[in-house]
Amino acid sequence: MASSSSLTLSQAILSRSVPRHGSASSSQLSPSSLTFSGLKSNPNITTSRRRTPPSSAAVRSTVIRASAATETIEKTETALVDKSVNTIRFLAIDAVEKANSGHPGLPMGCAPMGHILYDEVMRYNPKNPYWFNRDRFVLSAGHGCMLQYALLHLAGYDAVREEDLKSFRQWGSKTPGHPENFETPGVEVTTGPLGQGIANAVGLALAEKHLAARFNKPDAEIVDHYTYVILGDGCQMEGISQEACSLAGHWGLGKLIAFYDDNHISIDGDTEIAFTEDVGARFEALGWHVIWVKNGNTGYDEIRAAIKEAKTVTDKPTMIKVLYLLHLYIHLVSFIIRFTELSSFQVTTTIGFGSPNKANSYSVHGSALGAKEVEATRSNLGWPYEPFHVPEDVKSHWSRHVPEGAALEAGWNTKFAEYEKKYPEEAAELKSITTGELPAGWEKALPTYTPESPADATRNLSQQNLNALAKVLPGFLGGSADLASSNMTLMKMFGDFQKNTPEERNLRFGVREHGMGAICNGIALHSPGLIPYCATFFVFTDYMRGAMRISALSEAGVIYVMTHDSIGLGEDGPTHQPIEHLASFRAMPNILMFRPADGNETAGAYKVAVLKRKTPSILALSRQKLPQLAGSSIEGAAKGGYILSDNSSGNKPDVILIGTGSELEIAVKAADELRKEGKAVRVVSFVCWELFEEQSADYKESVLPSSVTARVSIEAGSTFGWEKYVGSKGKAIGIDRWGASAPAGIIYKEYGITAEAVIAAAKQVS
């Protein structure tokens, strides 16, 4: 057996490292497996018992030899880590230099934490970036994306090969200028606008906590992974991060670990000009555990220890603020400026670490170093290699992640197979969530309506659909921005997702629209079968438009339930009455803008929204009651536009009336009057422009025949865009000015959103 002294030293060395979550730790290794070069067994110790006590000189000799060996091992390990960290830095430098575009500063400063995360801590499978139980990583400071690309490359991800690094920011590249999940497997979420990433990470961590609470068993922990995120000063300044991080603290997301790259540099210069708050104190007040790492440049053990500490705090998210020791000869001016706030000669992390002339300055934030400074940096960091070169020992060291990752996934698959035998019902639900395969016949749960069904606001009809879907879709969850009782978005069979009840499915976001949208993006991108919805008043999409745009860009199928969709909400007035919003979302790529007119169209909108997992959907819903219209259908709504009623023949009506939402009823009334006068009138419901455009040319011609130019549209919103469908000879009735405060009926009359106005316009264009 090993000597007592060598065992103690071995354990000491092992205790310095942070074990991969779920991997073997020092306590799981037998003493005989601990073999270190230069350490020899004491000849006076046998496998049974000690024969004679060693002399004090022998003990001293053993300790000295062991200590020397340990020191050698530590130096070797540290040298390889240094080399790996510099490899990351120079891959970033070289890629930015070749592109003559990009942000080298963050990768140069954050390389140590990036190395430790991807090489020592995180669990993932490079050959299957979508393995369910992987740890998630989000680079919220997305401009520093070459850090992530370098890490993915070293770890063995097929999406980022050497040629991809060399084509950084170029046409068709897998390494675009910000991390994009739809371009680069291994990138979890799209992070361009600052603050979105940390909010997405909150959604990812929420999903893990929710699924773990629902599916883990005392004898089977099947959901168990962490979410790591790197964010910078810009992310901290954006209001969305405050919204999301406030919720993360409230929800107690203990498996969310954020690294704050506090480098005090932004595009305009030192953040001192605009950002002087105590971020650590703010996060503590938000309910986070806060750790300071005082040497983020070379203090690898400090970073490891911080992660280890963060994992012991299970009831709070953790923010690790990474600092570095002050070098007075470089930063004397900065030190003098900040002297009153420093007590231990510490400032923020070094942006552009290693660059002798540009480190710790805004000039390294968003542009290439330049050939001269690159050579100076190579000399300064002792890097003799050609651009994009990965030294063989670094390459060999990182190569283990491919077989390790495959083994991790295989082990989890075996574990899940055992779980499936014991808990078949739960396994089937979890499999639906992890694969995105919807339960057979789920759509049959959607309610249907007839003209005899009572009139109701589409927000109320939406609630009926939400509750029907909650019963059949395992991954359906969501909530409202403090408006659940007005948006009608509570799932009645579930309680609230809270810190101590994470298995529940009603999410209480509070008055945080922007954070709400971005958190839902994270939930949607965690697993293909998670279907999040979120709700507020339609006009307040202004507050969450940034997150909704990222939903569309990153193919996150969030369902946005937007009520109070027009001037029909009445007395609350123009601040609450959306005018331009329908047009603005119709202009946004890859998003479906629904405005259903009754129960069947609302059900049809939900059916499409559930099926379109890579396209977000917006449902604009009424506050006022609307009748259930004859001719409406789920199938028609799925086509975007369809014929609701028609008394013409040969596809040649005298006039076509087109309506959406609450105004479709007005078009129907106008058609009835025109038909009494002998007119052949077609009424078309245009519930979703985008879906209509997806239909075949023949179908579109059958609904809107090109030979019929007499067309009138009516919608209580901006007329912008309607000329595409009514043509130059048609007329669009709408609102191109602000709303007003008054009862809905009066506002509609004053603004000319009436059947009389439609009749007059129809006669004018016929």
N, C-alpha and C positions, 0 to 999 in steps of 0.2 A: 504493500500500500504506500501511498505517497507520504512524505514526511509531514509532520504537523506544521512546520514552518512554511513549506512550499504550498500546502493547502491553503493556509491563511492568506498568503500572497496571491495565490490564484483567485481566491474568492474576492480579494480586494480589487484585482484587475477586472473581474467580471462585474463587480458592483458599479464600476465606473460607466459601463455601457447601459444604454436604454434598450431593453429587449423589445423586439417587434411584438406588437399586441397579439397575444395568443400563442407566441412561440415559446420555445424552451427558455427558461430563465436559469440563473445559477443554482437555484434551489432544486431544479429538476435534473441537474447533472451530477453523476457520481464522481467521487474523488478520483477514481482511476481514469476518468476521461479527461482530467485536467493535466495536459502535458505541455510544458513550455520549454523551449530551447534553453539550455544552460542550467536548468534545474535538475538536480540529481536526488534520488532517494537516499536517506540516511542509512548507511550500512548497518547501523546498530538497531534498526527497526525491522521486524519481520512481519509476516502476515498474521501472526498470532499475538505476540505481545513484545514489549521492549525487554531485551535481555539485560542490558546494563545501561544506566543513564549516561548520556554523552557528557563529555567534559564541557566546561564553560567555553573553552577555546574552540571546541568543535561546533558548539552552538553558534558562537560568534562567526565562525568561518562559514557555516551554512547560511546564516542570515545575510552576511556580506555578499556571498555568491548569488543568493536568491535576489537580493536587492539590486545588484548590478544587472542581473538578467532581466528583472522587471523594468529597470530603467531603459535597457536596450530595447525591450519590446515596446515600451511607451514611445520612445523616440522613433522607432520604425513605424509604428501605427500613426503617430502624428505627422511624420514626413509624408506618408501616403495620403492622409487626409488633406494636408496642405497641397499636395500635388493634384488631388482630385478637385479641390476647391478652385485652384488656379486653372484647371482644365475648363471648369464651368465658366469662369470669368473670361477666358480667352476665346472660347467658342462664341460667347456673346459679343465680345469686342470684334472678332473677325467677321461675324455675320453682319453686324451693324456697319462695319467699315466697308465691306463688299457692297452692301446695298446703298451705302451713303445715306442711310436713313434709319432712325430708330432711337432707342433709349438705352444706352449701355450702363448708365450709372447705377440703376437698381440691381441688375444682375451682378455687377461687381461687388456691391455692398452686401447683398443678400445671399451670395453663394454659400457661405458657411451653413446657414440655417437650411438652405435648400438641399445641400449635400446630406446633412444629418437626417432630414425628413425622408428623402427618397432612398438613401442608402442604408440607414440604420433603423428607422422607426416604422415607416408606412408599410402596410400590407397591400399588395397588388399583384396582378399577373400581366406582364407586358404584352403577352401574346393574346390576351383577352381583356381589353380595356373595359369591358362591360360586365365583368364578373360581379355578381350582386354584392357580395360581402366585402368588397374592397374598401379600403380607406379612401376618402375623397379629399382632393386638394383643390383649392381655389386661389388663384392669383388675382386678388381684388385690384391691386395696382397693376392693371393689365398692360400698361405701356412697357413694363419690364418683362414682356413675354419671352424674350430670349433666355431668361432664367429657366422658365418651364420647358422650353424647347430643348435646351441643353440637357436638362435632367431626364426628359423623356428619351432623348437620344442615347445617353449613357446607360439608361435602364433597359434598353433593348426594345422600345416600342417601334413597330414597323412604320408608323406614321411619320416618324422623324428620323430619317437617315441622313448621312452626311450631305447628299445632294440637296436634301430639303433645307438643311442649315445654310447651304450656299445659295439657295434661292429665296432667302428671307425677304419677305415683303414684295415678292414678284408675282406676276400674273400666274394663276393656277397653282400657287405654292400651298403646301400643307403647313407652312409657317408664316401666316399672315401677320399684320402689324399689331394685332391684339389677339389674345386667346379666343378662339371661336370653336365651340363644341361641335358644330356641324361640319367643320373643315378638318379637324385634327383629333382622331380617336386618342383618348388619354387626357384630353381637356374636358372637364366636366361641364363648365358653363361658359357662356360668352361674357367677357368682362371688358368693356370699352369705357363707358361712362363711369367715373370713379364713384365708389360706394355701392354700386350694384353687386359687386362680387361678394362683399361681406354679407349683404342682405340675402343673396342666393345661398351662401354658406349656412345662414340661419335656417333657411328652408330645408337644406340637405340634412342638417343636424336634427331638425324637427321630425323629418321623415324617419330617420333612424330610431329616434326615441319612441315615436308612435308605433312603428312596426315591431320594435323589440318588446314593447309593453303588450302588444296584441298576440304575438306569436311565440315568444320565448317561454319555455317551460322550466320548472325546477331541475329537470334532468336533461334539458336540451336548450342550450343558448345558441339559437340559429341565426339571430340578427345581432351583430356585434362589430361595429366599425366606428371609426372616428372621422371627423371632418376638420381638416387643417386649412388655414387661410393666412395669406400674407397681405396685409393692407398697409397703406402709407399715409402720410400727412394729408394728401388730397382726399382720400377716402374718409378720413376722420372729419374733415371740414364739411363734406357734403351732408345735408340733413338726412338723407335716406339711411345713412349708417346709424345715426342716433335713433331713428325709428326702429330699425331692425334689431339693434343691439339692446335697446330697452326691452323689447319682447324676449330676446334670448335670455336675458337675466331673469325676467319674470317667469319664463317657462322652465328655468333651471336646466338648460341644455348642456349637461356636464361633459358631453363628448365633442364639444366645439372648442377648438384650441386655435386662437388667433395670434399671429406674430405681427407686432406693430413695428414696421421699419420706420422708426422716427428719425429721419435724416435731416430734418429742418430745412430742406431745400425744395422749392417748387419752381415753376417756370419763371416766375417774376423775381426769384432770388430767395433770400432767407425768409423762412416763414414768420420770423419775428415781426414782419411788417403787417401781418394780419391774423396770426394764430399763436396766442401766448397762454392759452388755458392749460390747466393741469389735467391732461387726458387721463392719467392713471386714477386720479381722484374721481373724475367723472365716471369712469367705468366701474370703480368700486361702488359708487352711488347707484349705478344701474344694476348692481347685483352680480358683478363679475369678480372672479378671483384674478388679481393682478400680480405679475412677477416681473421684476427688472433683471435683465441680463446685462451686466456692466461692461462686458468685453465681447461684443458680437463679432469682432474681426477674427480673433484667434482663440477665443475662449470656448472651444468645442465642448469641454466638460460642463461649462456653465449652461450652455444651450441644452445639452443632454439632461442635466439635472433639472432644468426648468420644465422640460417636457415630462420628465418622471414625476415631478411635483404636480404638474397640471393633471396628470392621470389619476392622482390620488383624490382630487377634488371632484366628486361625482355629482354634486348638486348645483354646480355653477359652471357656466362657461369660463374659460380662462383667456386672458390677454397677456401675452409675453411681450414686454417692451424691451427691444434689443438695443443696448447701448455699447459704447466702446470707450476705452481709457483715453483720456485727453493727452494729445501730444502737443505740449506748449509751443514748441518751436514752429509748428505748422499753424496752430489755431489760436495764437495769442490774442488776436483781435476778437475772435468769437468768444473767447473765454472772458475777456474784459467786459464785453457787452452783456454776457449772461452771469457775471460773477455773483450778483445778488441772489440768483436762483439756484446756484450750484453749491453743494456742500461736500462733494467728493470728487471734484475735478472730472466730471462726466458731462459729455454732450451727446448728441444723437449719433446714430450709425453713420458710417462714412459712405456717402454716395460716391460712386466711382473709385472705390478703394483700390489703391495701387497705382493710380495715375498721378505722377509726381506734380503735375501742374494744373490738373483740373479736378482732382478729388475735392469733395466737400464744397462744390460750387455748382451754380445753376447751369453752367456751360456743358456739364457732363450729363445733364438730365435728358435732353431730347435731341441730341445730335451726335454724329460720329465723332470719335476722338481726333481723327486726322492722322495721316501716316506718321508724322513726326512724333506725335504723342503716343501712338501705339508702340513705336519702337522704344520710346522712353519708358513706357509701362512694362514692356517685355524685359528691359534691362533692370528696372526697379524691382520686379518680382522674380527675377532670375529665370525667365522663361525662354529657352533657346529654340523652341520648336517653330515650324512653319505654321501658317494659318490653318485652322480647323484640325490640327493634329491632336489625336488623343494618345498619350503615351501608353505603351503596351501594358505596364503594370497597372495603370488606372483602368484600361479596357478589361484586363483580366479580372481585376477586383470587382468591377460592376457586372461582369458577365454572369455572375451567379444568380442574378435576379430573375433570369428567364427560367431556369429549372426550379428555383425556389418558388416563384410565382405559380408555376404549373402545379407544384406540390401543394401549395396552399389551397388552390381552387379544387384540386382533386380531393383533398382532405375534407373540404367543406361539402363537396358533392356527396361523399360517403356519409357524412354527418346528416345531411338533408335526407338521404335515402332512409336512414334509420328513423329520423323524425317522421317521415311520411308513413312509415309502417305503424308508428305509435299514434300519430295524430293526423289521420287522413283528411279530415275536414279542414283543419287549419292549414295543412300543407297545400291543399287545392286552392285555398284563398291566396296564400302567399305566392304560389306559383303563378296565379293570374296576375298578381301585382308585379312580380319580377319579370314576367315574359310579355305582359301587355295583352295576353289573349283573354278576351272578354268572355264571361260565362255564356253558354249557349242560351239563346232565347231571351236575353236581357231586355231587348227592346220591347218585348210584349208587356213589360211592366208600365210603359208609358200610357197615361190616360188618353182617352179619346172623347170628343165632344160632338154634340148635334145642335142644330139650331134651337132645339127645345131646352138645351142646358141653360142654366141661368147666366145672365150677363155678369162679367167680373173683370176686375183689373188684371192685366197680364202679369203684374207682379204677384198676385195671388195664385194665378194659374201656374206661374213659375214655381211657387212653393209646393204645389201639388206634384209637379214633375220632379223637383229635387227630392222630395221624400219618397217618391216611387223608385227613383234611381238608387237612393241610399240603401234600399232593401236588397238590391241585386248586384251592385257593383262594389266589390271588396275594397277597391282603392279610391272610393269617392269620399272626399272630405273638403271642408272649406268653411268660410264665414264672412263676416262683414266688418266694415270699418265703423263700429259702434252704431250701426243702423239696422241690425238684424230684424228688429220688430217693424221697421219701415220697409226694408228691402224684402222682407218675408223670406229669409234664407236659413232659418233654423231647421235642422233635421230633428224631428220630434222624438225619434227613437234612440237618440244618442245624447250624451251629456257633453260637457265642455272639455276640450283638451286643456289641461292645466298641468302645473309642475308635478302634482301628485296623482293626476288622472290622465296620463298621456295616451291611454288606449282609446279615449273618446275622440269624436270626429268633428265637433263644432269648434271652429277656431275663432277666438275673440281677439281681433286685431287692434281694437281701440281706434282712435282717430288718427290713423297712420296709413293713408292710401298708398303713398309711394313705396313704403316698406312692405306693405301688404302684397302689392303686385310682385315685387322682386322675391319675396319669400315664397310665393306661390310658384314662381319660375323655378326656384330651387327644388321645391317638392316635385314638380312635374318632371324635372330632369334627373331626379334621384332614381326613379324606376319607371319603366314605360307604362305600367298599369296603375300608377297613382294619378288620379284625376282631380286636381284641385280646382275649386271655384272661389271667387271672392267678389264682394259686392260693395257698392256705394251708390250715390246718386250719379246719374249720367254726366252731369255738369262737372263733377269732381274727378272725372277722368283727366282733367287738366293737371291734377296733382300727381297722377300716377302714369302719365303718358310715357315717361322715360322707361318705366318698367314694362309697359304694354308693348312698346316698340321692341324692346329686347325679347319679349315673349315671341313676337313675330319673327325676329331675326334668328333667334336661337332654336326655333321650332319647338317651343314649349307650349303644349296644348292646354293652357289655362282657360277656364271658362269665366268670363267677366259678366256678372249679373248686374246690369245697370238699370236702376229704376228711376222714376220721375223723369221721363224721357223727352219732355217737350214743354211748351207753354201750358199744356194741359194740367200741370201741377198747380197752376193758379196763383193763389195769394202770396206765396213766398217770393214772387217777383223775379226780375231779370238776373239777379245773382245766382239763382237756382235753376233758371230755365235755359237748357242747352239750345243753341242756335246753329253754330258751325260744326258741331261735334260729329254728326253723321257724315258730313262731307269729308272731314279731316281723316276719319278712320277708313273711309272708302278709298282714300288716297294712299293708305299705308299698305305696303306689300305683305302678303301671307298672313292676313287676318280676316276673319269673317265678321261682317257687320250685319247682324240680324235685327229686324224690327217687326216682330210678329204682331198680327192683328187680332188673334183670338187664341183659344186653347189648343186647337189642332196645330196651328202654326208654331205655338210655343213648344209643344211636344216635338214637332219636326225639327225646330232649332236645336233642342237638347239632343236629339238623336244624332244629328250631324256633328254637334260639338263633341260628343263622347267618342264618335268614330274618328274624328280628325285629331289624332294624337300629336301631330307635328304642326298643327295650325291652331292658334288661339281663336276663340270665338267671343264676340260681344253680343249680349242680348239687351237691347234697349226696350224697357218695359214701362207700361203706363201706370199711372196712379189712378186714373179714372176708370170707371167700369165700361166695358165694351161688350157688344153682343157676340154670340157665337154665330159665325156667318155661314150661310148655305154655300156649299162648294169648296170650303176650305179643307185642307188635308195635310197630313204629315208628309205624304209623298210629294205633294206640290211644293211644300216649303223646302224639301231637300233639293229641289231643282232651282231654288232661288227666286224664280219668277214663273208664274203659271196663270192659266185662264181661270178666273173665279166664276165668271158667268158670261154668257154670250147668246144673243138672239139673232146673230147673223148667220149666213151660209157661205160656203165656198171660200172661207178665210178672207172675207172682204167686208169687214164691218165699216159702218159710216164713220165711226170715231172710236178710239181706244182710250179708256180712262185708266190711269195707273195710280195706285195708292200703296202706302205702307202703313203699318201700325194702326194707330187710332184713326188715321185719315182714310183707311180703306173703307170703313163704314160710310164715310161721307161720299166716296166715289160710288158706292152701291146705291145710295139714296139718289144721287144725281142721275145714275143710269136708269133707275126706275122711272124717273120723271121724263127723261128723254125718250124712253121706249113708249111711253104713253102718247108721245107726239109722233110716233111712227119711225123713230130712228133705230137703226141696227147698231147696238152698242156692245162693246166688249169691255169687261172689267178685268184688269190684270193685277194680281197681287205681286208686288216686287219686294218680297221679304228679305232677300239678300242678293245684292248686285254681284258679288264675287262668285257665288254658286251659279248664277245665271250665265256668267261668262264662261264657266267650265262646260256648259252644255254644248251639244253639237250645233253646227250652223243650221241644220234642218230644224232642230227643235226651236232654236231662237226665232227662226223665220215663221214657224207655226204659231208662235205667241205674239210676235211683233212683226207682221208682214211688211216688207219694205214698201209695198205698193200703197199702204195706208199711212198717209202723212198727217192725218188729223188725229193728233194725240194731245192729251192733257194729263199732267201729273199733279198730284197733290200730296204735300208732306209738310208737317209743321216744323220746318227747319230750313236751312239755307238751300236756295235753288241751285247752288253751284254744282255742276256736274250733270244735272238732269238733261241738258241739251243733247247729251249722247243718246238718250232714249226717246225724247220727244221730237228731236230734230229741229231744223231751222224753221219749219212751218208750224210746229207745235207750241204749246204754252206750259210753263211750269209755275204752279201756284205754291208759294211757300213764304218764308219769312227771311228777309235780308236785313233786318234791323233787330235791336234788342227787344226782349219781351217786356212785360209790364205786370204790375201787381193788381190782380182782380180775380173774381171767380172765373173758372176755366171757360164756361159758356160765353161769357162776355168777351174775354180775350179772343176767342176763336172768331166771334162775330166782328170785332173791331179790326182784326187783322185779315179778314177776308178768307178765312179757312172754313168755307161753308159749301153746302151743296149748290146754293144759288150761284156762287162764284164759279164752280165747276161747270154748271149748265151754260152760263154765259160764255165761258172760255170755249166750251165744246162747239157752240154755235158759231163762234168767231173763227175757229180754225177749220170748220167743216166746209 
